[in-house]
């Protein structure tokens, strides 16, 4: 089963074509949050390398957040458009799952930088969510660090395991592929808290 998976949830951009054990990909560590400009060329490059067209894909997947509000919307909209155009199912993957599948065992806190020493977080024990996505301060995470490994995409004084965003996405998609859904409208962004614009209303 072929799956085209994208991650536009942060500064990075990942496009991966997963076909069994074969993976074609394009990864950029820092797009300058210009996903709207970079995403389609990356998708075209990955499909061209595999000699495929969008119609040849069985499932379309994207990271639904948390992360960059604009980036997430771009990813979700793109996957929905491909899915509608080609009548194929979709697969949502969270940013937390991308981190968790770097180390899917033990006791982990997966964290996404929300700026100003605040983090979006989810807590796992042996790959089972024991605390749903929440908003934690740096001090709160440090208090838990003796009991949990802290999984992050960046090096910081709270990070125990620096994660590979490409490999995490690929592993998460492979594990979740059978849970793809035909209800495209249920593919929605995961926001742990409101955007700054929404909070100002």
C-alpha positions in Angstrom: 0.0 0.0 0.0 1.4 3.4 -1.1 1.1 6.3 1.3 2.2 9.9 0.6 2.8 11.5 4.0 3.6 15.2 4.6 4.6 17.2 7.7 4.2 21.0 7.6 3.7 21.4 11.3 7.0 23.3 12.0 10.0 25.0 10.5 10.9 21.8 8.8 9.1 20.2 5.8 8.9 16.5 5.2 7.4 14.7 2.2 7.7 10.9 2.2 6.4 8.2 -0.1 6.1 5.0 1.8 5.6 1.8 -0.3 6.2 -1.2 1.9 9.8 -1.1 2.9 10.7 1.4 0.2 10.7 5.1 1.1 11.3 8.1 -1.2 11.5 11.4 0.6 12.5 15.1 0.6 13.3 16.7 3.9 14.2 20.3 4.6 15.2 21.3 8.2 14.2 24.9 7.8 11.8 26.2 5.2 11.4 29.6 6.9 7.8 28.6 7.3 7.3 28.9 3.6 5.4 25.7 3.2 2.9 27.2 0.8 5.7 27.7 -1.7 7.8 24.6 -1.0 5.3 21.8 -0.5 4.0 21.1 -4.0 7.6 21.1 -5.6 8.7 18.7 -2.9 5.7 16.4 -3.6 6.4 16.5 -7.3 10.1 15.6 -6.7 9.2 12.6 -4.6 6.6 11.3 -7.0 8.9 11.8 -10.0 11.7 9.9 -8.3 9.3 7.0 -7.8 7.8 7.3 -11.3 4.3 7.8 -9.9 1.4 10.2 -10.1 -1.0 11.3 -7.4 -3.5 8.8 -8.7 -1.1 6.0 -7.9 -1.2 6.7 -4.2 -3.5 4.6 -1.9 -3.5 6.8 1.2 -2.7 10.4 1.8 -1.4 11.3 5.3 -0.4 14.5 7.1 0.7 15.7 10.5 -2.3 17.5 12.1 -0.3 19.2 14.9 0.2 20.7 17.2 2.7 23.2 15.8 2.6 26.1 13.3 -1.1 27.1 12.8 -0.6 28.1 9.2 1.7 25.2 8.4 -0.8 22.7 9.7 -3.7 24.2 7.8 -1.6 24.0 4.6 -0.9 20.3 5.2 -4.4 19.4 6.0 -5.8 21.3 3.0 -3.3 19.7 0.6 -4.1 16.2 1.8 -7.8 16.8 1.6 -7.5 18.1 -1.9 -5.5 15.1 -3.1 -7.9 12.8 -1.3 -11.0 14.3 -2.9 -9.5 14.5 -6.3 -8.4 10.9 -6.3 -11.1 9.4 -4.0 -8.6 7.9 -1.6 -8.6 7.7 2.2 -6.6 9.9 4.6 -4.5 9.2 7.7 -4.0 11.8 10.4 -0.7 11.7 12.4 0.0 13.9 15.4 3.3 15.7 16.0 3.5 13.8 19.2 3.3 10.5 17.4 6.1 11.6 15.1 8.3 12.0 18.2 7.0 9.0 20.1 7.8 6.6 17.3 11.5 7.5 17.7 11.3 5.6 21.0 8.0 3.7 21.3 8.7 2.1 24.6 9.3 3.2 28.2 7.9 6.3 29.8 8.1 9.4 27.5 7.0 13.0 27.4 6.8 14.2 23.8 7.1 18.0 23.6 6.6 20.7 20.9 8.1 24.1 21.5 5.3 26.6 22.1 7.8 29.4 22.8 8.5 31.4 25.9 9.5 28.3 27.9 6.1 26.7 27.2 5.4 23.4 25.5 2.6 21.3 23.9 3.0 17.9 25.5 1.7 14.4 25.5 2.7 11.6 27.9 3.2 8.0 26.9 4.0 4.8 28.6 5.0 1.9 26.3 3.4 3.8 23.4 0.1 4.2 25.1 -1.1 7.7 25.8 -1.5 8.2 29.5 -2.0 12.0 29.4 -3.8 13.6 26.5 -2.3 16.7 24.7 -1.8 19.5 27.2 0.1 22.7 27.7 3.1 22.5 30.1 5.7 25.0 31.3 9.4 24.2 31.2 9.4 24.0 35.0 6.6 21.4 34.9 8.5 19.3 32.4 11.7 19.5 34.4 9.8 18.2 37.5 8.8 15.1 35.4 12.2 14.5 33.9 13.4 12.1 36.6 10.5 9.8 35.7 10.2 10.3 32.0 12.4 10.7 28.9 11.7 14.0 27.2 11.4 13.5 23.4 11.9 16.6 21.3 13.0 17.6 17.8 15.5 20.1 19.2 18.5 20.1 21.6 17.7 21.9 24.8 18.2 21.5 28.5 14.9 19.6 28.8 15.6 17.2 25.9 16.5 13.6 26.7 16.1 12.1 23.2 16.5 14.3 20.1 14.2 12.9 17.5 14.5 12.3 13.8 11.4 13.9 12.3 11.6 11.9 9.0 12.1 8.5 10.6 9.4 9.2 13.2 6.9 10.1 10.5 7.7 7.0 8.4 7.4 4.7 11.5 4.2 6.3 12.7 2.5 6.0 9.2 3.6 2.4 8.9 2.1 1.5 12.3 -1.1 3.5 11.7 -1.7 2.7 8.0 -4.6 0.3 8.7 -6.5 3.1 10.5 -6.8 5.3 7.5 -10.3 6.9 7.1 -12.6 7.7 4.2 -14.2 10.6 6.1 -12.0 13.4 4.8 -13.8 16.1 6.8 -12.7 14.4 10.0 -9.2 15.3 9.1 -8.8 18.5 11.2 -5.9 20.3 12.8 -5.0 19.4 16.4 -4.7 22.7 18.4 -3.8 22.4 22.1 -4.5 26.1 22.6 -5.8 29.0 20.5 -3.6 30.9 18.2 -2.5 34.4 19.3 -5.0 35.9 16.8 -7.9 33.9 18.3 -6.8 34.7 21.8 -7.0 38.4 20.9 -10.6 38.2 19.9 
